[in-house]
C-alpha cells in the first residue's frame, strides 16, 4: 500500500521523530511506513490522519492488485 506520509511530513517541516512521538510509535515505524515495508493498523492510520487533519484515504492509497 502506498502512502503520502513523507510528502505530508515534508510539507509541514516535521521530522520522522516528531511524527513518531505525536502518534506514539517509534521512528523506525515511520521509516518503515514511508518506505512501504509496513502497513499501518487501522488505529495507527487514524492517528496519522488526525495528526495531518485529513482523511485516511487521502494519506493511504489503496491499489488493487
PQR file with spaces between the fields and no chain letter, atoms N, CA, C, O and H, PARSE charges and radii, in Angstrom:
ATOM       1  N    UNK     1       0.849   -1.169    0.000 -0.4000 1.5000
ATOM       2  CA   UNK     1       0.000    0.000    0.000 -0.0000 2.0000
ATOM       3  C    UNK     1       0.900    1.240    0.000  0.5500 1.7000
ATOM       4  O    UNK     1       1.810    1.361    0.819 -0.5500 1.4000
ATOM       5  N    UNK     2       0.634    2.134   -0.911 -0.4000 1.5000
ATOM       6  CA   UNK     2       1.389    3.377   -0.966 -0.0000 2.0000
ATOM       7  C    UNK     2       0.779    4.382   -0.003  0.5500 1.7000
ATOM       8  O    UNK     2      -0.390    4.287    0.369 -0.5500 1.4000
ATOM       9  H    UNK     2      -0.106    2.035   -1.576  0.4000 1.0000
ATOM      10  N    UNK     3       1.604    5.352    0.392 -0.4000 1.5000
ATOM      11  CA   UNK     3       1.092    6.394    1.264 -0.0000 2.0000
ATOM      12  C    UNK     3       1.811    7.711    0.989  0.5500 1.7000
ATOM      13  O    UNK     3       2.834    7.755    0.306 -0.5500 1.4000
ATOM      14  H    UNK     3       2.554    5.429    0.089  0.4000 1.0000
ATOM      15  N    UNK     4       1.245    8.779    1.540 -0.4000 1.5000
ATOM      16  CA   UNK     4       1.778   10.131    1.339 -0.0000 2.0000
ATOM      17  C    UNK     4       2.386   10.696    2.613  0.5500 1.7000
ATOM      18  O    UNK     4       2.494   11.914    2.759 -0.5500 1.4000
ATOM      19  H    UNK     4       0.414    8.744    2.095  0.4000 1.0000
ATOM      20  N    UNK     5       2.784    9.828    3.537 -0.4000 1.5000
ATOM      21  CA   UNK     5       3.277   10.298    4.832 -0.0000 2.0000
ATOM      22  C    UNK     5       4.497   11.196    4.671  0.5500 1.7000
ATOM      23  O    UNK     5       4.538   12.290    5.235 -0.5500 1.4000
ATOM      24  H    UNK     5       2.696    8.839    3.418  0.4000 1.0000
ATOM      25  N    UNK     6       5.482   10.750    3.915 -0.4000 1.5000
ATOM      26  CA   UNK     6       6.693   11.548    3.757 -0.0000 2.0000
ATOM      27  C    UNK     6       6.386   12.903    3.106  0.5500 1.7000
ATOM      28  O    UNK     6       6.923   13.934    3.509 -0.5500 1.4000
ATOM      29  H    UNK     6       5.448    9.862    3.457  0.4000 1.0000
ATOM      30  N    UNK     7       5.531   12.878    2.115 -0.4000 1.5000
ATOM      31  CA   UNK     7       5.142   14.129    1.440 -0.0000 2.0000
ATOM      32  C    UNK     7       4.488   15.103    2.411  0.5500 1.7000
ATOM      33  O    UNK     7       4.847   16.280    2.450 -0.5500 1.4000
ATOM      34  H    UNK     7       5.094   12.040    1.788  0.4000 1.0000
ATOM      35  N    UNK     8       3.536   14.618    3.190 -0.4000 1.5000
ATOM      36  CA   UNK     8       2.833   15.471    4.139 -0.0000 2.0000
ATOM      37  C    UNK     8       3.757   15.942    5.259  0.5500 1.7000
ATOM      38  O    UNK     8       3.677   17.086    5.706 -0.5500 1.4000
ATOM      39  H    UNK     8       3.244   13.662    3.158  0.4000 1.0000
ATOM      40  N    UNK     9       4.628   15.052    5.699 -0.4000 1.5000
ATOM      41  CA   UNK     9       5.575   15.396    6.754 -0.0000 2.0000
ATOM      42  C    UNK     9       6.535   16.486    6.271  0.5500 1.7000
ATOM      43  O    UNK     9       6.843   17.422    7.010 -0.5500 1.4000
ATOM      44  H    UNK     9       4.693   14.123    5.336  0.4000 1.0000
ATOM      45  N    UNK    10       6.999   16.359    5.042 -0.4000 1.5000
ATOM      46  CA   UNK    10       7.913   17.347    4.467 -0.0000 2.0000
ATOM      47  C    UNK    10       7.222   18.704    4.312  0.5500 1.7000
ATOM      48  O    UNK    10       7.820   19.743    4.591 -0.5500 1.4000
ATOM      49  H    UNK    10       6.750   15.598    4.442  0.4000 1.0000
ATOM      50  N    UNK    11       5.975   18.692    3.873 -0.4000 1.5000
ATOM      51  CA   UNK    11       5.226   19.947    3.735 -0.0000 2.0000
ATOM      52  C    UNK    11       5.073   20.679    5.068  0.5500 1.7000
ATOM      53  O    UNK    11       5.112   21.908    5.125 -0.5500 1.4000
ATOM      54  H    UNK    11       5.489   17.848    3.646  0.4000 1.0000
ATOM      55  N    UNK    12       4.900   19.914    6.121 -0.4000 1.5000
ATOM      56  CA   UNK    12       4.750   20.505    7.458 -0.0000 2.0000
ATOM      57  C    UNK    12       6.089   20.773    8.136  0.5500 1.7000
ATOM      58  O    UNK    12       6.148   21.369    9.211 -0.5500 1.4000
ATOM      59  H    UNK    12       4.867   18.916    6.074  0.4000 1.0000
ATOM      60  N    UNK    13       7.158   20.325    7.492 -0.4000 1.5000
ATOM      61  CA   UNK    13       8.519   20.506    8.022 -0.0000 2.0000
ATOM      62  C    UNK    13       8.686   19.900    9.406  0.5500 1.7000
ATOM      63  O    UNK    13       9.198   20.534   10.329 -0.5500 1.4000
ATOM      64  H    UNK    13       7.110   19.841    6.618  0.4000 1.0000
ATOM      65  N    UNK    14       8.238   18.650    9.524 -0.4000 1.5000
ATOM      66  CA   UNK    14       8.445   17.929   10.780 -0.0000 2.0000
ATOM      67  C    UNK    14       9.325   16.724   10.512  0.5500 1.7000
ATOM      68  O    UNK    14       9.351   16.193    9.402 -0.5500 1.4000
ATOM      69  H    UNK    14       7.822   18.135    8.775  0.4000 1.0000
ATOM      70  N    UNK    15      10.032   16.306   11.520 -0.4000 1.5000
ATOM      71  CA   UNK    15      10.922   15.157   11.387 -0.0000 2.0000
ATOM      72  C    UNK    15      10.149   13.858   11.576  0.5500 1.7000
ATOM      73  O    UNK    15       9.009   13.850   12.041 -0.5500 1.4000
ATOM      74  H    UNK    15      10.010   16.738   12.422  0.4000 1.0000
ATOM      75  N    UNK    16      10.790   12.778   11.208 -0.4000 1.5000
ATOM      76  CA   UNK    16      10.190   11.460   11.437 -0.0000 2.0000
ATOM      77  C    UNK    16       9.981   11.250   12.928  0.5500 1.7000
ATOM      78  O    UNK    16       8.968   10.686   13.342 -0.5500 1.4000
ATOM      79  H    UNK    16      11.716   12.784   10.831  0.4000 1.0000
ATOM      80  N    UNK    17      10.931   11.700   13.734 -0.4000 1.5000
ATOM      81  CA   UNK    17      10.813   11.532   15.183 -0.0000 2.0000
ATOM      82  C    UNK    17       9.651   12.331   15.747  0.5500 1.7000
ATOM      83  O    UNK    17       8.945   11.847   16.632 -0.5500 1.4000
ATOM      84  H    UNK    17      11.754   12.158   13.397  0.4000 1.0000
ATOM      85  N    UNK    18       9.439   13.536   15.258 -0.4000 1.5000
ATOM      86  CA   UNK    18       8.324   14.351   15.732 -0.0000 2.0000
ATOM      87  C    UNK    18       6.990   13.693   15.409  0.5500 1.7000
ATOM      88  O    UNK    18       6.083   13.687   16.241 -0.5500 1.4000
ATOM      89  H    UNK    18      10.012   13.929   14.539  0.4000 1.0000
ATOM      90  N    UNK    19       6.865   13.142   14.216 -0.4000 1.5000
ATOM      91  CA   UNK    19       5.631   12.438   13.849 -0.0000 2.0000
ATOM      92  C    UNK    19       5.469   11.186   14.699  0.5500 1.7000
ATOM      93  O    UNK    19       4.379   10.897   15.191 -0.5500 1.4000
ATOM      94  H    UNK    19       7.602   13.147   13.539  0.4000 1.0000
ATOM      95  N    UNK    20       6.548   10.455   14.865 -0.4000 1.5000
ATOM      96  CA   UNK    20       6.502    9.232   15.680 -0.0000 2.0000
ATOM      97  C    UNK    20       6.034    9.549   17.100  0.5500 1.7000
ATOM      98  O    UNK    20       5.177    8.851   17.643 -0.5500 1.4000
ATOM      99  H    UNK    20       7.433   10.690   14.465  0.4000 1.0000
ATOM     100  N    UNK    21       6.587   10.585   17.692 -0.4000 1.5000
ATOM     101  CA   UNK    21       6.183   10.975   19.048 -0.0000 2.0000
ATOM     102  C    UNK    21       4.712   11.372   19.098  0.5500 1.7000
ATOM     103  O    UNK    21       4.006   11.045   20.052 -0.5500 1.4000
ATOM     104  H    UNK    21       7.283   11.151   17.252  0.4000 1.0000
ATOM     105  N    UNK    22       4.254   12.075   18.069 -0.4000 1.5000
ATOM     106  CA   UNK    22       2.869   12.548   18.038 -0.0000 2.0000
ATOM     107  C    UNK    22       1.858   11.407   17.946  0.5500 1.7000
ATOM     108  O    UNK    22       0.746   11.518   18.462 -0.5500 1.4000
ATOM     109  H    UNK    22       4.827   12.341   17.294  0.4000 1.0000
ATOM     110  N    UNK    23       2.242   10.315   17.294 -0.4000 1.5000
ATOM     111  CA   UNK    23       1.305    9.191   17.123 -0.0000 2.0000
ATOM     112  C    UNK    23       1.703    7.967   17.960  0.5500 1.7000
ATOM     113  O    UNK    23       1.150    6.882   17.781 -0.5500 1.4000
ATOM     114  H    UNK    23       3.146   10.224   16.876  0.4000 1.0000
ATOM     115  N    UNK    24       2.656    8.148   18.865 -0.4000 1.5000
ATOM     116  CA   UNK    24       3.068    7.117   19.839 -0.0000 2.0000
ATOM     117  C    UNK    24       3.622    5.848   19.214  0.5500 1.7000
ATOM     118  O    UNK    24       3.256    4.739   19.605 -0.5500 1.4000
ATOM     119  H    UNK    24       3.105    9.029   19.010  0.4000 1.0000
ATOM     120  N    UNK    25       4.510    6.019   18.238 -0.4000 1.5000
ATOM     121  CA   UNK    25       5.237    4.879   17.668 -0.0000 2.0000
ATOM     122  C    UNK    25       6.725    5.245   17.628  0.5500 1.7000
ATOM     123  O    UNK    25       7.108    6.355   17.998 -0.5500 1.4000
ATOM     124  H    UNK    25       4.807    6.920   17.920  0.4000 1.0000
ATOM     125  N    UNK    26       7.545    4.314   17.183 -0.4000 1.5000
ATOM     126  CA   UNK    26       8.971    4.598   17.067 -0.0000 2.0000
ATOM     127  C    UNK    26       9.270    5.254   15.727  0.5500 1.7000
ATOM     128  O    UNK    26       8.484    5.168   14.784 -0.5500 1.4000
ATOM     129  H    UNK    26       7.234    3.412   16.883  0.4000 1.0000
ATOM     130  N    UNK    27      10.404    5.900   15.664 -0.4000 1.5000
ATOM     131  CA   UNK    27      10.860    6.498   14.408 -0.0000 2.0000
ATOM     132  C    UNK    27      11.017    5.413   13.355  0.5500 1.7000
ATOM     133  O    UNK    27      10.745    5.645   12.177 -0.5500 1.4000
ATOM     134  H    UNK    27      11.043    5.970   16.430  0.4000 1.0000
ATOM     135  N    UNK    28      11.455    4.228   13.771 -0.4000 1.5000
ATOM     136  CA   UNK    28      11.639    3.116   12.844 -0.0000 2.0000
ATOM     137  C    UNK    28      10.307    2.727   12.192  0.5500 1.7000
ATOM     138  O    UNK    28      10.284    2.342   11.023 -0.5500 1.4000
ATOM     139  H    UNK    28      11.677    4.039   14.728  0.4000 1.0000
ATOM     140  N    UNK    29       9.218    2.822   12.922 -0.4000 1.5000
ATOM     141  CA   UNK    29       7.900    2.535   12.345 -0.0000 2.0000
ATOM     142  C    UNK    29       7.566    3.535   11.258  0.5500 1.7000
ATOM     143  O    UNK    29       7.059    3.157   10.202 -0.5500 1.4000
ATOM     144  H    UNK    29       9.236    3.135   13.871  0.4000 1.0000
ATOM     145  N    UNK    30       7.845    4.811   11.503 -0.4000 1.5000
ATOM     146  CA   UNK    30       7.582    5.842   10.485 -0.0000 2.0000
ATOM     147  C    UNK    30       8.443    5.593    9.254  0.5500 1.7000
ATOM     148  O    UNK    30       7.961    5.708    8.127 -0.5500 1.4000
ATOM     149  H    UNK    30       8.257    5.118   12.361  0.4000 1.0000
ATOM     150  N    UNK    31       9.697    5.257    9.456 -0.4000 1.5000
ATOM     151  CA   UNK    31      10.587    4.942    8.330 -0.0000 2.0000
ATOM     152  C    UNK    31      10.027    3.778    7.525  0.5500 1.7000
ATOM     153  O    UNK    31       9.986    3.838    6.296 -0.5500 1.4000
ATOM     154  H    UNK    31      10.089    5.163   10.371  0.4000 1.0000
ATOM     155  N    UNK    32       9.599    2.729    8.198 -0.4000 1.5000
ATOM     156  CA   UNK    32       9.048    1.552    7.517 -0.0000 2.0000
ATOM     157  C    UNK    32       7.768    1.882    6.766  0.5500 1.7000
ATOM     158  O    UNK    32       7.546    1.377    5.666 -0.5500 1.4000
ATOM     159  H    UNK    32       9.633    2.681    9.197  0.4000 1.0000
ATOM     160  N    UNK    33       6.929    2.720    7.346 -0.4000 1.5000
ATOM     161  CA   UNK    33       5.703    3.150    6.668 -0.0000 2.0000
ATOM     162  C    UNK    33       6.046    3.925    5.405  0.5500 1.7000
ATOM     163  O    UNK    33       5.503    3.655    4.334 -0.5500 1.4000
ATOM     164  H    UNK    33       7.109    3.131    8.240  0.4000 1.0000
ATOM     165  N    UNK    34       6.946    4.886    5.534 -0.4000 1.5000
ATOM     166  CA   UNK    34       7.306    5.726    4.391 -0.0000 2.0000
ATOM     167  C    UNK    34       7.938    4.920    3.262  0.5500 1.7000
ATOM     168  O    UNK    34       7.766    5.247    2.087 -0.5500 1.4000
ATOM     169  H    UNK    34       7.387    5.105    6.404  0.4000 1.0000
ATOM     170  N    UNK    35       8.663    3.874    3.616 -0.4000 1.5000
ATOM     171  CA   UNK    35       9.321    3.043    2.602 -0.0000 2.0000
ATOM     172  C    UNK    35       8.445    1.901    2.095  0.5500 1.7000
ATOM     173  O    UNK    35       8.879    1.110    1.258 -0.5500 1.4000
ATOM     174  H    UNK    35       8.802    3.608    4.570  0.4000 1.0000
ATOM     175  N    UNK    36       7.218    1.812    2.596 -0.4000 1.5000
ATOM     176  CA   UNK    36       6.294    0.785    2.132 -0.0000 2.0000
ATOM     177  C    UNK    36       6.596   -0.614    2.634  0.5500 1.7000
ATOM     178  O    UNK    36       6.099   -1.592    2.075 -0.5500 1.4000
ATOM     179  H    UNK    36       6.865    2.455    3.276  0.4000 1.0000
ATOM     180  N    UNK    37       7.401   -0.724    3.678 -0.4000 1.5000
ATOM     181  CA   UNK    37       7.745   -2.036    4.232 -0.0000 2.0000
ATOM     182  C    UNK    37       6.779   -2.477    5.323  0.5500 1.7000
ATOM     183  O    UNK    37       6.854   -3.605    5.809 -0.5500 1.4000
ATOM     184  H    UNK    37       7.804    0.070    4.132  0.4000 1.0000
ATOM     185  N    UNK    38       5.879   -1.590    5.703 -0.4000 1.5000
ATOM     186  CA   UNK    38       4.956   -1.860    6.801 -0.0000 2.0000
ATOM     187  C    UNK    38       3.629   -1.190    6.493  0.5500 1.7000
ATOM     188  O    UNK    38       3.601   -0.040    6.057 -0.5500 1.4000
ATOM     189  H    UNK    38       5.819   -0.673    5.308  0.4000 1.0000
ATOM     190  N    UNK    39       2.543   -1.890    6.712 -0.4000 1.5000
ATOM     191  CA   UNK    39       1.205   -1.317    6.553 -0.0000 2.0000
ATOM     192  C    UNK    39       0.666   -0.953    7.925  0.5500 1.7000
ATOM     193  O    UNK    39       0.704   -1.760    8.853 -0.5500 1.4000
ATOM     194  H    UNK    39       2.566   -2.825    7.066  0.4000 1.0000
ATOM     195  N    UNK    40       0.179    0.235    8.042 -0.4000 1.5000
ATOM     196  CA   UNK    40      -0.336    0.726    9.327 -0.0000 2.0000
ATOM     197  C    UNK    40      -1.595   -0.010    9.730  0.5500 1.7000
ATOM     198  O    UNK    40      -2.413   -0.380    8.887 -0.5500 1.4000
ATOM     199  H    UNK    40       0.148    0.891    7.288  0.4000 1.0000
ATOM     200  N    UNK    41      -1.740   -0.217   11.022 -0.4000 1.5000
ATOM     201  CA   UNK    41      -3.004   -0.731   11.543 -0.0000 2.0000
ATOM     202  C    UNK    41      -4.053    0.356   11.355  0.5500 1.7000
ATOM     203  O    UNK    41      -3.718    1.512   11.096 -0.5500 1.4000
ATOM     204  H    UNK    41      -1.076    0.083   11.706  0.4000 1.0000
ATOM     205  N    UNK    42      -5.304   -0.010   11.484 -0.4000 1.5000
ATOM     206  CA   UNK    42      -6.376    0.973   11.356 -0.0000 2.0000
ATOM     207  C    UNK    42      -6.234    2.061   12.418  0.5500 1.7000
ATOM     208  O    UNK    42      -6.453    3.239   12.135 -0.5500 1.4000
ATOM     209  H    UNK    42      -5.576   -0.949   11.694  0.4000 1.0000
ATOM     210  N    UNK    43      -5.870    1.672   13.633 -0.4000 1.5000
ATOM     211  CA   UNK    43      -5.693    2.643   14.708 -0.0000 2.0000
ATOM     212  C    UNK    43      -4.567    3.617   14.385  0.5500 1.7000
ATOM     213  O    UNK    43      -4.728    4.825   14.565 -0.5500 1.4000
ATOM     214  H    UNK    43      -5.692    0.716   13.863  0.4000 1.0000
ATOM     215  N    UNK    44      -3.432    3.113   13.913 -0.4000 1.5000
ATOM     216  CA   UNK    44      -2.310    3.991   13.573 -0.0000 2.0000
ATOM     217  C    UNK    44      -2.654    4.875   12.377  0.5500 1.7000
ATOM     218  O    UNK    44      -2.307    6.056   12.365 -0.5500 1.4000
ATOM     219  H    UNK    44      -3.301    2.132   13.767  0.4000 1.0000
ATOM     220  N    UNK    45      -3.325    4.325   11.383 -0.4000 1.5000
ATOM     221  CA   UNK    45      -3.736    5.115   10.224 -0.0000 2.0000
ATOM     222  C    UNK    45      -4.649    6.260   10.667  0.5500 1.7000
ATOM     223  O    UNK    45      -4.537    7.380   10.168 -0.5500 1.4000
ATOM     224  H    UNK    45      -3.607    3.366   11.393  0.4000 1.0000
ATOM     225  N    UNK    46      -5.538    5.975   11.593 -0.4000 1.5000
ATOM     226  CA   UNK    46      -6.441    7.002   12.120 -0.0000 2.0000
ATOM     227  C    UNK    46      -5.664    8.095   12.856  0.5500 1.7000
ATOM     228  O    UNK    46      -5.938    9.281   12.675 -0.5500 1.4000
ATOM     229  H    UNK    46      -5.629    5.066   11.999  0.4000 1.0000
ATOM     230  N    UNK    47      -4.702    7.698   13.682 -0.4000 1.5000
ATOM     231  CA   UNK    47      -3.885    8.676   14.419 -0.0000 2.0000
ATOM     232  C    UNK    47      -3.114    9.578   13.457  0.5500 1.7000
ATOM     233  O    UNK    47      -3.045   10.791   13.656 -0.5500 1.4000
ATOM     234  H    UNK    47      -4.480    6.734   13.829  0.4000 1.0000
ATOM     235  N    UNK    48      -2.540    8.985   12.420 -0.4000 1.5000
ATOM     236  CA   UNK    48      -1.771    9.758   11.443 -0.0000 2.0000
ATOM     237  C    UNK    48      -2.688   10.716   10.688  0.5500 1.7000
ATOM     238  O    UNK    48      -2.337   11.877   10.474 -0.5500 1.4000
ATOM     239  H    UNK    48      -2.596    8.000   12.258  0.4000 1.0000
ATOM     240  N    UNK    49      -3.849   10.238   10.290 -0.4000 1.5000
ATOM     241  CA   UNK    49      -4.804   11.094    9.575 -0.0000 2.0000
ATOM     242  C    UNK    49      -5.257   12.257   10.450  0.5500 1.7000
ATOM     243  O    UNK    49      -5.361   13.388    9.976 -0.5500 1.4000
ATOM     244  H    UNK    49      -4.134    9.295   10.463  0.4000 1.0000
ATOM     245  N    UNK    50      -5.523   11.986   11.708 -0.4000 1.5000
ATOM     246  CA   UNK    50      -5.920   13.068   12.627 -0.0000 2.0000
ATOM     247  C    UNK    50      -4.789   14.065   12.810  0.5500 1.7000
ATOM     248  O    UNK    50      -5.021   15.272   12.877 -0.5500 1.4000
ATOM     249  H    UNK    50      -5.439   11.067   12.094  0.4000 1.0000
ATOM     250  N    UNK    51      -3.564   13.561   12.891 -0.4000 1.5000
ATOM     251  CA   UNK    51      -2.417   14.457   13.050 -0.0000 2.0000
ATOM     252  C    UNK    51      -2.316   15.422   11.869  0.5500 1.7000
ATOM     253  O    UNK    51      -2.065   16.614   12.051 -0.5500 1.4000
ATOM     254  H    UNK    51      -3.375   12.580   12.837  0.4000 1.0000
ATOM     255  N    UNK    52      -2.513   14.899   10.661 -0.4000 1.5000
ATOM     256  CA   UNK    52      -2.422   15.730    9.462 -0.0000 2.0000
ATOM     257  C    UNK    52      -3.751   16.400    9.115  0.5500 1.7000
ATOM     258  O    UNK    52      -3.843   17.111    8.114 -0.5500 1.4000
ATOM     259  H    UNK    52      -2.717   13.932   10.513  0.4000 1.0000
ATOM     260  N    UNK    53      -4.786   16.176    9.939 -0.4000 1.5000
ATOM     261  CA   UNK    53      -6.102   16.781    9.759 -0.0000 2.0000
ATOM     262  C    UNK    53      -6.663   16.494    8.368  0.5500 1.7000
ATOM     263  O    UNK    53      -7.098   17.396    7.652 -0.5500 1.4000
ATOM     264  H    UNK    53      -4.711   15.599   10.752  0.4000 1.0000
ATOM     265  N    UNK    54      -6.639   15.216    8.014 -0.4000 1.5000
ATOM     266  CA   UNK    54      -7.150   14.792    6.715 -0.0000 2.0000
ATOM     267  C    UNK    54      -7.752   13.395    6.842  0.5500 1.7000
ATOM     268  O    UNK    54      -7.663   12.769    7.898 -0.5500 1.4000
ATOM     269  H    UNK    54      -6.286   14.484    8.596  0.4000 1.0000
ATOM     270  N    UNK    55      -8.351   12.920    5.787 -0.4000 1.5000
ATOM     271  CA   UNK    55      -8.970   11.586    5.786 -0.0000 2.0000
ATOM     272  C    UNK    55      -7.916   10.509    5.571  0.5500 1.7000
ATOM     273  O    UNK    55      -6.902   10.739    4.911 -0.5500 1.4000
ATOM     274  H    UNK    55      -8.423   13.429    4.929  0.4000 1.0000
ATOM     275  N    UNK    56      -8.162    9.347    6.128 -0.4000 1.5000
ATOM     276  CA   UNK    56      -7.237    8.217    5.976 -0.0000 2.0000
ATOM     277  C    UNK    56      -6.976    7.939    4.502  0.5500 1.7000
ATOM     278  O    UNK    56      -5.835    7.703    4.106 -0.5500 1.4000
ATOM     279  H    UNK    56      -8.985    9.160    6.664  0.4000 1.0000
ATOM     280  N    UNK    57      -8.023    7.965    3.692 -0.4000 1.5000
ATOM     281  CA   UNK    57      -7.866    7.627    2.268 -0.0000 2.0000
ATOM     282  C    UNK    57      -7.091    8.688    1.486  0.5500 1.7000
ATOM     283  O    UNK    57      -6.681    8.445    0.351 -0.5500 1.4000
ATOM     284  H    UNK    57      -8.950    8.157    4.014  0.4000 1.0000
ATOM     285  N    UNK    58      -6.889    9.860    2.086 -0.4000 1.5000
ATOM     286  CA   UNK    58      -6.054   10.881    1.448 -0.0000 2.0000
ATOM     287  C    UNK    58      -4.574   10.669    1.744  0.5500 1.7000
ATOM     288  O    UNK    58      -3.715   11.280    1.108 -0.5500 1.4000
ATOM     289  H    UNK    58      -7.222   10.057    3.008  0.4000 1.0000
ATOM     290  N    UNK    59      -4.277    9.807    2.703 -0.4000 1.5000
ATOM     291  CA   UNK    59      -2.890    9.504    3.063 -0.0000 2.0000
ATOM     292  C    UNK    59      -2.485    8.126    2.553  0.5500 1.7000
ATOM     293  O    UNK    59      -1.424    7.957    1.951 -0.5500 1.4000
ATOM     294  H    UNK    59      -4.975    9.310    3.220  0.4000 1.0000
ATOM     295  N    UNK    60      -3.344    7.152    2.802 -0.4000 1.5000
ATOM     296  CA   UNK    60      -3.038    5.771    2.421 -0.0000 2.0000
ATOM     297  C    UNK    60      -3.769    5.438    1.122  0.5500 1.7000
ATOM     298  O    UNK    60      -4.999    5.452    1.068 -0.5500 1.4000
ATOM     299  H    UNK    60      -4.206    7.289    3.291  0.4000 1.0000
ATOM     300  N    UNK    61      -3.004    5.143    0.091 -0.4000 1.5000
ATOM     301  CA   UNK    61      -3.553    4.949   -1.246 -0.0000 2.0000
ATOM     302  C    UNK    61      -3.673    3.466   -1.550  0.5500 1.7000
ATOM     303  O    UNK    61      -2.674    2.790   -1.796 -0.5500 1.4000
ATOM     304  H    UNK    61      -2.005    5.132    0.135  0.4000 1.0000
ATOM     305  N    UNK    62      -4.883    2.972   -1.534 -0.4000 1.5000
ATOM     306  CA   UNK    62      -5.139    1.561   -1.782 -0.0000 2.0000
ATOM     307  C    UNK    62      -5.153    1.288   -3.288  0.5500 1.7000
ATOM     308  O    UNK    62      -5.845    1.960   -4.053 -0.5500 1.4000
ATOM     309  H    UNK    62      -5.694    3.521   -1.335  0.4000 1.0000
ATOM     310  N    UNK    63      -4.383    0.299   -3.684 -0.4000 1.5000
ATOM     311  CA   UNK    63      -4.359   -0.102   -5.094 -0.0000 2.0000
ATOM     312  C    UNK    63      -4.682   -1.587   -5.176  0.5500 1.7000
ATOM     313  O    UNK    63      -4.054   -2.409   -4.509 -0.5500 1.4000
ATOM     314  H    UNK    63      -3.822   -0.247   -3.062  0.4000 1.0000
ATOM     315  N    UNK    64      -5.656   -1.917   -5.990 -0.4000 1.5000
ATOM     316  CA   UNK    64      -5.996   -3.327   -6.182 -0.0000 2.0000
ATOM     317  C    UNK    64      -4.900   -4.006   -6.973  0.5500 1.7000
ATOM     318  O    UNK    64      -4.309   -3.426   -7.883 -0.5500 1.4000
ATOM     319  H    UNK    64      -6.166   -1.250   -6.532  0.4000 1.0000
ATOM     320  N    UNK    65      -4.646   -5.245   -6.606 -0.4000 1.5000
ATOM     321  CA   UNK    65      -3.579   -5.981   -7.291 -0.0000 2.0000
ATOM     322  C    UNK    65      -4.096   -6.721   -8.505  0.5500 1.7000
ATOM     323  O    UNK    65      -3.327   -7.390   -9.194 -0.5500 1.4000
ATOM     324  H    UNK    65      -5.127   -5.716   -5.867  0.4000 1.0000
